Amino acid sequence: MTRGFIFKRAIVCLIVAGFLTSTAASAETVIKVGGSGGPLGSAKLLAKAYMKIHKGVSIKVLPSLAVREG
């Protein structure tokens, strides 16, 4: 396995762990996830599933870490 592949897998695992270990969020909670490459597709699917279960949470998956939103 290449270093890049292992790094991408590690990022996805960290995102999943963050979703699974999060506590109850208030109604105004917005989580922004950024990155590049393959993990963004997985992050979008995870975000959609998480928001289905936690109605008060909004997750924005940014197209790149270089994008800055206010």
C-alpha positions in Angstrom: 0.0 0.0 0.0 1.2 3.5 -0.8 1.6 6.2 1.8 -1.2 8.3 0.2 -3.6 5.4 0.4 -2.8 4.8 4.1 -3.2 8.5 4.8 -6.6 8.8 3.1 -7.8 5.7 5.0 -6.6 7.3 8.3 -8.5 10.5 7.6 -11.7 8.6 6.8 -11.3 6.6 10.1 -10.8 9.9 12.0 -13.9 11.4 10.5 -16.0 8.3 11.3 -14.6 8.2 14.9 -15.6 11.9 15.3 -19.1 11.2 14.1 -19.5 8.2 16.4 -18.1 9.8 19.5 -19.8 13.1 19.3 -22.2 14.2 22.0 -25.6 15.8 21.7 -25.5 19.0 19.7 -27.5 22.2 20.0 -29.9 23.3 17.2 -27.4 25.8 15.8 -24.5 23.3 15.4 -22.8 23.4 12.0 -19.9 21.1 11.3 -17.5 21.9 8.4 -15.4 19.1 6.9 -12.8 19.8 4.3 -10.1 17.9 2.5 -9.3 16.7 -1.0 -9.4 13.6 -3.1 -11.3 10.4 -2.4 -12.2 10.8 1.3 -14.6 13.7 0.4 -17.0 11.3 -1.2 -17.1 9.1 1.9 -17.4 12.2 4.1 -20.5 13.4 2.2 -22.1 10.0 2.6 -21.3 9.9 6.4 -22.5 13.5 6.8 -25.8 12.7 5.1 -26.4 9.6 7.3 -25.3 11.5 10.5 -27.7 14.4 9.8 -30.5 12.0 9.2 -30.1 10.7 12.8 -29.2 14.0 14.4 -31.8 16.5 13.2 -30.3 19.6 14.8 -26.9 19.2 13.2 -25.8 20.6 9.8 -22.7 19.3 8.2 -21.0 21.1 5.3 -18.5 19.1 3.3 -16.2 21.7 1.7 -14.7 21.0 -1.7 -11.2 21.9 -0.6 -9.3 23.1 2.5 -8.4 26.2 0.6 -12.1 27.3 0.6 -12.9 29.7 3.4 -16.5 30.3 4.5 -17.6 32.7 7.1 
